[in-house]
Amino acid sequence: MALSYPSLNIVKEDIAGINKNPANDFSDLEGSSILITGAAGFVCSYLVDVIAYLNETKFKDFCKIIAVDNFITGFPRNLGHLKNKPYIKVINKDVSEPFNVEPVDYVVHGASIASPSFYRRYPFETMRVNVDGTWKMLDLARKHNVKSFMYMSSSEVYGDPLPESIPTPEDYRGNVSCTGPRACYDESKRFGETLSMNYYSTYKLPVKITRTFNVYGPRLYLNDKRVIPDLLSNALSNQNIILYSDGKATRSFCYIADAITGYLKVLLSGFNGDVFNVGNDQEEISMANLAKLIIGLTNPRLKVIHKKSSEKEYLTDNPQRRCPDLTKIKMKLKYHPEYSLKDGLKSTILWHRFQNNKQKI
Ligand SMILES: NC(=O)c1ccc[n+]([C@@H]2O[C@H](COP(=O)([O-])OP(=O)(O)OC[C@H]3O[C@@H](n4cnc5c(N)ncnc54)[C@H](O)[C@@H]3O)[C@@H](O)[C@H]2O)c1
């Protein structure tokens, strides 16, 4: 059966690529059911699509997907192309509130408010989904005696790591403010991890934790306010790129297709009660050089301009460097990110150009 992604060819190609790689065996999902929270968001809608692809191309027995989102930052259009598929049920629900679902085999808890500008704007909603939401999902997973529960945490649990702890391994304990403007996210993600580990140690719930380092790609919309969409938003409208900093801070960006492979490897592994960094360790890049790279890929006549953000807390507690140590996930799960930053950005730019043209028609 053909997949119905009339306008999302890049996404479709990424997903076919993930499934073509012989190192990626996700057959344990066949005939099972999975609850995915935050399913209308950037990352989890891709995850939904990978399972949809498996259902349509490989599995004889569908993997049933229960996709939950309250759409506070996610978009129904990310799941719209799957509307009439028999294997997916979309539930509009705040996961911080109690709710029941039919029995499930797997839970991926990805619901959160993830963009710094949005979590500074919605601090209580952010803490509630990461604390109450995680608690509810752990209870639900325990009730259904799931095969695996994956909590999507963040590299933000490391805060602003000390120089000797970069690249940052999973056993680094963090350098995090508990009162600053980013704390609503960082500290509630940390608590979500503590809670998850206690469900593992007390109830033997097969919990896994992923700590994601700066994922980007199609469906990270230009108004998301994370750095790549911000810079692309300027460049794709042929405006000089504005950096609201001195451009010296660094990040290591991971293309979405690589991250999804990492998540599925962790979810389907036997490493219960374990934590894995997910990201790309190949190219730590400064924001100034990222802006230059984007200019090179879009319109070489553009310039980089430095300005002060109108958001007062924009740079407060902003980590200066971020790069994952991926030794553990590479050794234990044979995870190897494949996309260079340049190639991932090229795909992302193509996707945005296609979306923009479509909107103009
Ligand atoms: N993308 C990254 O680089 C990155 C980095 C670190 C961690 N993460 C984590 O990965 C997960 C996915 O991130 P993303 O980039 O796709 O973010 P996103 O904002 O695109 O997606 C999150 C989704 O969660 C939904 N949501 C928020 N609160 C909810 C609630 N109370 N009930 C139900 N749904 C709710 C939002 O509507 C959205 O669709 C998040 O948990 C995020 O913290 C992502």
The ligand as an SDF file (V2000), in Angstrom:
LIG
                    3D

 44 48  0  0  0  0  0  0  0  0999 V2000
   13.7250   18.4160   19.8400 N   0  0  0  0  0  0  0  0  0  0  0  0
   14.7660   18.4520   20.6710 C   0  0  0  0  0  0  0  0  0  0  0  0
   15.8640   18.8720   20.3230 O   0  0  0  0  0  0  0  0  0  0  0  0
   14.6210   17.9450   22.0860 C   0  0  0  0  0  0  0  0  0  0  0  0
   15.7180   18.0860   22.9440 C   0  0  0  0  0  0  0  0  0  0  0  0
   15.6080   17.6090   24.2510 C   0  0  0  0  0  0  0  0  0  0  0  0
   14.4500   16.9850   24.6690 C   0  0  0  0  0  0  0  0  0  0  0  0
   13.4100   16.8730   23.8300 N   0  0  0  0  0  0  0  0  0  0  0  0
   12.1800   16.2310   24.3490 C   0  0  0  0  0  0  0  0  0  0  0  0
   11.5980   15.4200   23.3410 O   0  0  0  0  0  0  0  0  0  0  0  0
   10.1610   15.5200   23.4040 C   0  0  0  0  0  0  0  0  0  0  0  0
    9.6150   15.9780   22.0610 C   0  0  0  0  0  0  0  0  0  0  0  0
   10.1390   17.2750   21.7670 O   0  0  0  0  0  0  0  0  0  0  0  0
    9.7610   18.0870   20.4630 P   0  0  0  0  0  0  0  0  0  0  0  0
   10.9760   18.7800   20.0260 O   0  0  0  0  0  0  0  0  0  0  0  0
    9.0360   17.1990   19.5160 O   0  0  0  0  0  0  0  0  0  0  0  0
    8.7600   19.1710   21.0510 O   0  0  0  0  0  0  0  0  0  0  0  0
    7.3180   19.6190   20.5070 P   0  0  0  0  0  0  0  0  0  0  0  0
    6.9330   20.8280   21.2680 O   0  0  0  0  0  0  0  0  0  0  0  0
    7.3270   19.7040   19.0210 O   0  0  0  0  0  0  0  0  0  0  0  0
    6.4010   18.3960   20.9120 O   0  0  0  0  0  0  0  0  0  0  0  0
    5.9120   18.1880   22.2040 C   0  0  0  0  0  0  0  0  0  0  0  0
    4.4480   17.8360   22.1050 C   0  0  0  0  0  0  0  0  0  0  0  0
    3.9310   17.6400   23.4240 O   0  0  0  0  0  0  0  0  0  0  0  0
    2.6090   18.1850   23.4430 C   0  0  0  0  0  0  0  0  0  0  0  0
    2.2310   18.4730   24.8450 N   0  0  0  0  0  0  0  0  0  0  0  0
    2.7620   19.4070   25.6760 C   0  0  0  0  0  0  0  0  0  0  0  0
    2.1480   19.3740   26.8610 N   0  0  0  0  0  0  0  0  0  0  0  0
    1.2240   18.3890   26.7890 C   0  0  0  0  0  0  0  0  0  0  0  0
    0.2680   17.8570   27.7180 C   0  0  0  0  0  0  0  0  0  0  0  0
    0.1390   18.3420   28.9520 N   0  0  0  0  0  0  0  0  0  0  0  0
   -0.5450   16.8530   27.3060 N   0  0  0  0  0  0  0  0  0  0  0  0
   -0.4240   16.3390   26.0470 C   0  0  0  0  0  0  0  0  0  0  0  0
    0.4640   16.7950   25.1440 N   0  0  0  0  0  0  0  0  0  0  0  0
    1.2760   17.8000   25.5110 C   0  0  0  0  0  0  0  0  0  0  0  0
    2.7070   19.4390   22.5920 C   0  0  0  0  0  0  0  0  0  0  0  0
    1.4680   19.8880   22.1290 O   0  0  0  0  0  0  0  0  0  0  0  0
    3.6010   18.9410   21.4570 C   0  0  0  0  0  0  0  0  0  0  0  0
    2.8650   18.3800   20.4060 O   0  0  0  0  0  0  0  0  0  0  0  0
    9.8610   16.4850   24.5480 C   0  0  0  0  0  0  0  0  0  0  0  0
    9.6390   15.7460   25.7230 O   0  0  0  0  0  0  0  0  0  0  0  0
   11.1340   17.2890   24.6740 C   0  0  0  0  0  0  0  0  0  0  0  0
   11.2980   17.8080   25.9690 O   0  0  0  0  0  0  0  0  0  0  0  0
   13.4650   17.3480   22.5480 C   0  0  0  0  0  0  0  0  0  0  0  0
  1  2  1  0
  2  3  2  0
  2  4  1  0
  4  5  1  0
  4 44  2  0
  5  6  2  0
  6  7  1  0
  7  8  2  0
  8  9  1  0
  8 44  1  0
  9 10  1  0
  9 42  1  0
 10 11  1  0
 11 12  1  0
 11 40  1  0
 12 13  1  0
 13 14  1  0
 14 15  2  0
 14 16  1  0
 14 17  1  0
 17 18  1  0
 18 19  2  0
 18 20  1  0
 18 21  1  0
 21 22  1  0
 22 23  1  0
 23 24  1  0
 23 38  1  0
 24 25  1  0
 25 26  1  0
 25 36  1  0
 26 27  1  0
 26 35  1  0
 27 28  2  0
 28 29  1  0
 29 30  1  0
 29 35  2  0
 30 31  1  0
 30 32  2  0
 32 33  1  0
 33 34  2  0
 34 35  1  0
 36 37  1  0
 36 38  1  0
 38 39  1  0
 40 41  1  0
 40 42  1  0
 42 43  1  0
M  CHG  2   8   1  16  -1
M  END
$$$$
